Structure formats: C-alpha cells, structure tokens
Amino acid sequence: MPMTAWLLTLSEHDDLRREAMALLAADPRLTLGDRLGPGMSVIAETCSPDDDSDLWLAWLQTPGIVLADLVWSDFSDLEPGTYDAPAGRSPRRERNP
C-alpha cells in the first residue's frame, strides 16, 4: 500500500479552510497532522500509486486547498516493474484560493 506524506497549504479564507479541513478529516485514507500557519501535514495510505495521484489531483480541485507539496513517498511494498509513472504528472501544482 503506497504511503505518502504531504504538506497542504490551506486558504487564508476561514470558511474555505474549514470546509477543506472537514473534507480531509472525513477521508479514512488520511491521517492529519498539526497545522503550522496555513500549512497542514497529511499522511495518505492509498491502494495504488494511481489512487495516490488521483488524491492530490482531487485536492487541487478542492476549494480551500491552495497547494499540495509531496514531502515523502514509500511504494516499497509494490512488486518491481508493476508500476510506471504517467508522463507529465507532477505532485506540485498551484491554484488560486
């Protein structure tokens, strides 16, 4: 099961930030860490690298999440050669709050 650690930058707008935090807290794949200013640490446990990529793409479509920075990843439990990263996909993309 892939595990990744993220630093999410949340919106400066209280309502958007609260909605994003509620959405994150409701996701059973996530373990939420402490908030540091506008940032929040998150550990994700997904079923596959594709699910992990889909997760951060969804975050970037979520009002209240401004930025998702991948800090660490561990795909060591995957069989060698069973996964090829899609070309052109990067775990760091910015969007407006």
DOTORPA-914670 format. One record per residue (C-alpha): residue in one letter; y negated, x negated, z negated. Coordinates in steps of 0.5 Angstrom, whole numbers, plus 2048, in hexadecimal, padded with zeros to 3 digits. Layout:
REM DOTORPA-914670
{"A", {Y, X, Z}}
...
END
This chain:
REM DOTORPA-914670
{"M", {800, 800, 800}}
{"P", {7F9, 7FD, 802}}
{"M", {7F4, 7FC, 7FD}}
{"T", {7ED, 7FA, 7FE}}
{"A", {7E7, 7F9, 7F9}}
{"W", {7E0, 7FC, 7FC}}
{"L", {7D9, 7FC, 7FA}}
{"L", {7D6, 802, 7FC}}
{"T", {7CE, 803, 7FC}}
{"L", {7CC, 80A, 7FA}}
{"S", {7C6, 80D, 7FC}}
{"E", {7C0, 80D, 7F8}}
{"H", {7BF, 815, 7F8}}
{"D", {7C2, 818, 7F2}}
{"D", {7C5, 81E, 7F5}}
{"L", {7C9, 81A, 7FB}}
{"R", {7CB, 814, 7F6}}
{"R", {7CE, 81A, 7F1}}
{"E", {7D2, 81D, 7F7}}
{"A", {7D5, 817, 7F9}}
{"M", {7D7, 815, 7F2}}
{"A", {7DA, 81B, 7F1}}
{"L", {7DE, 81B, 7F8}}
{"L", {7E0, 814, 7F6}}
{"A", {7E3, 816, 7EF}}
{"A", {7E7, 81B, 7F3}}
{"D", {7EB, 817, 7F7}}
{"P", {7F1, 815, 7F4}}
{"R", {7F2, 80E, 7F8}}
{"L", {7EC, 80B, 7F5}}
{"T", {7EA, 808, 7EE}}
{"L", {7E3, 808, 7ED}}
{"G", {7E0, 802, 7E9}}
{"D", {7D9, 801, 7E6}}
{"R", {7D2, 803, 7E9}}
{"L", {7CE, 7FD, 7EA}}
{"G", {7C7, 800, 7EC}}
{"P", {7C8, 803, 7F3}}
{"G", {7CF, 800, 7F4}}
{"M", {7D6, 802, 7F1}}
{"S", {7DC, 7FE, 7F1}}
{"V", {7E2, 802, 7F4}}
{"I", {7EA, 800, 7F5}}
{"A", {7ED, 804, 7FA}}
{"E", {7F5, 805, 7FB}}
{"T", {7F7, 808, 802}}
{"C", {7FD, 809, 805}}
{"S", {7FC, 804, 80B}}
{"P", {7F6, 800, 80E}}
{"D", {7F4, 805, 813}}
{"D", {7F3, 80A, 80D}}
{"D", {7EF, 805, 809}}
{"S", {7EB, 804, 810}}
{"D", {7EA, 80C, 810}}
{"L", {7E8, 80C, 809}}
{"W", {7E2, 807, 80A}}
{"L", {7E0, 80B, 810}}
{"A", {7E0, 811, 80D}}
{"W", {7DC, 80E, 807}}
{"L", {7D7, 80C, 80C}}
{"Q", {7D6, 814, 80F}}
{"T", {7D5, 816, 807}}
{"P", {7CE, 818, 805}}
{"G", {7CC, 813, 7FF}}
{"I", {7D1, 80D, 801}}
{"V", {7CC, 808, 805}}
{"L", {7D0, 802, 806}}
{"A", {7D8, 800, 805}}
{"D", {7D9, 7F9, 804}}
{"L", {7E0, 7F7, 804}}
{"V", {7E1, 7F2, 7FE}}
{"W", {7E8, 7F0, 7FE}}
{"S", {7EF, 7F3, 801}}
{"D", {7F6, 7F2, 800}}
{"F", {7FB, 7F4, 805}}
{"S", {801, 7EF, 803}}
{"D", {806, 7F5, 802}}
{"L", {806, 7F6, 809}}
{"E", {80B, 7F3, 80E}}
{"P", {808, 7ED, 812}}
{"G", {807, 7F0, 819}}
{"T", {807, 7F7, 817}}
{"Y", {7FF, 7F8, 818}}
{"D", {7FA, 7F6, 81D}}
{"A", {7F3, 7F7, 81B}}
{"P", {7EF, 7FB, 820}}
{"A", {7EA, 7F7, 824}}
{"G", {7E3, 7F8, 823}}
{"R", {7E3, 7FB, 81C}}
{"S", {7DF, 7F8, 816}}
{"P", {7E0, 7FB, 80F}}
{"R", {7D8, 7FA, 80E}}
{"R", {7D4, 7FF, 811}}
{"E", {7CD, 801, 80F}}
{"R", {7CA, 808, 810}}
{"N", {7C4, 80C, 80D}}
{"P", {7C4, 80F, 807}}
END
